Amino acid sequence: MNGKIIMMENIKENITTDEIWKLMEDINDPEIPVLSITDLGIVREIKLTDSGVEVFITPTYSGCPAMDVISMNIRMILLKEGFGKVKITQQLSPAWTTDWMTNKGKEKLKAYGIAPPVGKSFDKKYLETELKVECPLCHSKNTKLLSQFGSTACKALYQCNDCLEPFDYFKCH
Amino acid sequence: MGHRLSEWTGHGPMLEQDIAISNIALDLIGQSRNFYQYAATLINSEDHTERPKMLPFEVPTAIGITEDTLAYLRDAREFRNLLITEIPNGDWAKTMLKLFLFSTYQFYFYQKLVDSYDKQLAAIAEKSLKEVTYHVRWSSEWVIRLGDGTGESNRRIKRALEEVWPFTGEMFEAAEYENLNAQKRISVPVSEIKPDWQNKVKEVLEEATLEFPEGNTWMQTGGKNGIHSEHLGFILAEMQFLQRAYPGCEW
């Protein structure tokens, strides 16, 4: 019993924040399982403290139901790594933006059939007007907006006028 | 408003719109959770002897209160809200119109709240503003489509405008606590956002071929001081039932 505790403490002491970042890459967004929470830019900061670790996360949308699941998954993976005390802090400011999504994440989205966000969020025109979004299936730009709200809060529903397939668009936010 | 909009879930005019309105309801409930969570933290940090003044019920000292205490265990009189959020949805036209008028108010309110001296309120506003931008856009499009649509849709949204308009005056009339918080730069002087709100509403109504109600219409008030319409009691009865019947239950 004693030995086990010491071993756990050892893991805790030797681990660096870089390695914890690496662990975070294995946690997926439950609603878009092809993306990890680091691809999305949900994890903002990782702090090692004397007694454990504190992870700062930011929600994509205020009412995002995935946040509770994500928090739990972070906690589980860190407890498994031997951290006795895991604190998860939700941080609202600066507000999450699709600008934080990694290029790797955008590529994964596209391959999964979801059009990645077009443009940068600080440019108001991407938030307020209808955009030309490329069809992730046939790459045509001849597409139309069906609904500004899709299967989850972060997506809109589009349809391709060429291949006629409907597809999700991850809104610039 | 989030709770009201969620009543459309499964009843929307078509699947895409059903999903849209449910997403908006989710955003609004998420925003409320952020405010309630913060309020609970503030109340818990207050001196315990002060609490009875703020809440009408006993708070267990060891645990303190949570967002759920505030949502599920207060009675109608303890809620402070705009009456426009209580009125029944009516038809799609009435729901769209009240959502448009309310979202536009939220948009300008949050736009000022991001400069709050209270960092957490500013953060919630920053987050919410992005969401509300989409709500304004979506509901404006519906108001325009219905106003400038068929004879029937025009008749319905015109009637909605007559019914909902008297609930808009309250938005810009500050309650005493709002004035206090605005002076401390914690919150927003609500009367100051009226011109922006009017301009935006005018612009959309005009495009919808609807007439902006000029002049001094009689306005409903009271919600901000705990005097509500009869509808809030029914909303709370439904929303709070489980926690009242089975206190502390979780699933």
Interface residues (C-beta under 8 A of the other chain):
Chain A: P59 Y61 S62 G63 C64 P65 Q91 L92 S93 P94 A95 W96 T97 S121 L127 E128 L146 S147 Q148 F149 G150 S151 T152 A153 L157 K171 H173
Chain B: G2 E16 Q17 I19 A20 I21 N23 I24 L26 D27 L28 I29 G30 Q31 R33 N34 K119 Q120 A122 A123 I124 E126 K127 S128 L129 K130 E131 T133 Y134 R137 W138
